[in-house]
Amino acid sequence: MLAYHGTSSAAVASDCRAILPPNDTGVIQEAGRKRRLDRVFATPDKGLARVYAGRAVQRFGGRPVVGEVALPESDTYVDSGSRPGATIFVAPGAWVVRES
């Protein structure tokens, strides 16, 4: 399953292709995030991923990065309640296919 993930160049290593959850990295990108620390988030909406990248830049500096990511078919689910009108995929991790 392909989707988009928005972040900041200052929040990730430039050569890192894996997106790991906060429990594995020790980095929480969203201010105030206290749950699902074993998960990463992605969206099929590239524009929404750009919004999240902008938020990461405000928090960490750097430049916005939107990556097209592959999500595992198993153990990935849709959380439509986290942001009304948006589709958010919740997964144990993701793999960057290309920077968009």
C-alpha positions in Angstrom: 0.0 0.0 0.0 1.4 3.4 -1.0 0.8 6.7 0.9 2.6 9.9 1.8 4.4 10.9 5.0 5.4 14.5 5.8 8.3 15.4 8.0 11.3 17.8 8.3 14.8 17.3 7.0 16.0 18.2 10.5 14.0 15.3 12.1 15.4 12.5 10.0 18.8 11.3 8.7 19.2 12.1 5.1 20.1 8.5 4.2 17.4 6.8 6.3 14.7 5.1 4.3 12.8 3.5 7.1 10.2 5.4 9.1 10.1 4.0 12.6 7.7 4.9 15.5 8.7 7.0 18.5 9.1 4.0 20.7 12.0 2.9 18.4 13.5 6.4 17.7 12.9 8.4 20.8 11.7 11.3 18.7 8.1 12.5 18.9 7.3 14.8 15.9 3.8 15.8 17.1 3.7 18.1 20.2 1.6 16.5 22.9 1.5 13.0 21.3 1.0 10.5 24.1 -0.5 7.5 22.5 0.2 5.1 19.7 3.9 5.6 20.2 4.4 2.2 18.5 2.9 3.5 15.2 3.7 5.8 12.3 1.2 7.8 10.3 0.7 8.3 6.6 -2.0 9.5 4.3 -3.1 9.0 0.7 -3.5 12.8 0.4 -0.2 14.4 -0.7 -1.5 17.9 0.3 -2.2 16.7 3.9 1.3 15.2 4.0 2.6 18.7 3.1 0.7 20.2 6.0 2.3 17.7 8.4 5.7 18.4 6.9 5.1 22.1 7.5 4.3 21.4 11.2 7.5 19.3 11.5 9.5 22.2 10.1 8.0 24.6 12.7 9.0 22.2 15.4 12.4 21.0 14.3 13.6 23.5 11.6 15.0 22.2 8.3 13.0 22.0 5.1 9.7 20.2 4.5 10.0 16.6 3.2 7.2 14.6 1.8 8.0 11.0 1.0 6.0 8.4 -0.9 6.0 5.5 1.5 5.2 1.8 1.3 3.1 0.5 4.3 2.8 -3.1 5.3 -0.4 -4.7 4.2 -0.8 -6.4 7.5 -1.2 -4.5 10.8 -2.0 -1.2 9.0 -5.4 0.3 9.6 -7.3 3.5 8.7 -8.0 6.0 11.5 -10.6 8.4 10.1 -11.4 9.8 13.6 -8.1 11.5 14.2 -8.8 14.3 11.7 -12.3 14.8 10.3 -12.5 14.5 6.5 -9.0 13.0 6.3 -7.8 9.4 5.8 -4.9 8.6 8.1 -3.1 5.2 7.8 -1.7 3.9 11.1 1.1 1.4 10.7 4.0 -0.2 12.7 6.5 1.4 10.3 7.0 2.5 6.7 9.6 2.5 4.0 10.4 5.5 1.9 10.0 4.7 -1.8 10.9 8.2 -3.1 10.9 11.8 -2.0 8.0 13.6 -3.6 
